Amino acid sequence: MNKVSMRFLMSMLLILGGYAFAKAQSAQSLLKEVDSKVKSYENIAIDFKYALTNEAEGVNQETKGNVVLKGDLYALNLLGTKQIFDGASIYTIVPEDEEVTISTVSDQDENAITPSKMLSFFNDGYTQKMDITQKVNGRTIQYVKLTPMDSNSEVKHTLLGVDTTTKHIYRLIIVQKNDTKITITVNSFKPNQPISAKAFVFDESKYTDYYINKI
């Protein structure tokens, strides 16, 4: 290879390397804006669509849910189950089984994307890379591809779709190594709502007929 060709190749590598770095920086910058926006709110109420699919297993499940978040506290309704986190314990209430399971944060998978982590989980443990951009009802949704740094993670990668105008999360797509795909699409995102002081409190007196399972 002559000197001119070598110089040209090196120049191209430098340009491509600089482009990749800029893209990585753009992903980090966008997610930083998302995180700052979320932390600026007193609380957030979200209505969402939840879908779970695995073509190989013939699984195709879709439902709606809602969650209220205030810092780390949350009250989640999904698949006929209510879950409350009061800052110390997690209460999972299943009316169909008339059962309440009480556990602590230490009993949970630290890598799981819980409601309280849903809007900030991307801050640690992932490489971040810009992905596709979509137009959804006039909105521009920029996706960021998040790949776990932990090689033992059950997650292959996650796509986080962000509204480029509001900096709110629009969609979360989690692709697992067993090819199960979980998609959470935000239908309604309402910050700073009037919330009852009891929203994140488990009232045992309402469940006197339930079996209380303490883990």
Secondary structure, 3 states (H helix, E strand, C coil): CCHHHHHHHHHHHHHHHHHHHHHHHHHHHHHHHHHHHHHCCCCEEEEEEEEEEECCCCEEEEEEEEEEEECCEEEEEECCEEEEECCCEEEEEECCCCEEEEEEHHHCCCCCCCCCCCCCHHHCCEEEEEEEEEEECCEEEEEEEEEECCCCCCEEEEEEEEECCCCCEEEEEEEECCCCEEEEEEEEEEECCCCCCCCCCCCHHHHCCCEEEEC
